Amino acid sequence: MMEADEWVLEGDVDAARELDKTIGGAELFLYPGDRHLFADNSLPDYDESAAALLKERVLAFSEAVG
């Protein structure tokens, strides 16, 4: 999610941070910006650099667990 996403419900980021602290191997990535569907290149919220970083991280995770 993006740090300033208005669609994120209050407490979502706090809950994600808590999971990151308490679950071994968990990593929380917050992307700079305020867009909600930033990875969907068919929408106005698309953020190319954040989407590329998200894709890179997902592929690295997939490779690590696969």
Buried (B, 14 or more C-beta within 10 A) or exposed (E): BBEEBEEBEEEEBEEBEEEEEEEEEEEEEBBEBBBBBBBEEEEEBBBEEBBEBBEEEEEEEEEEEE
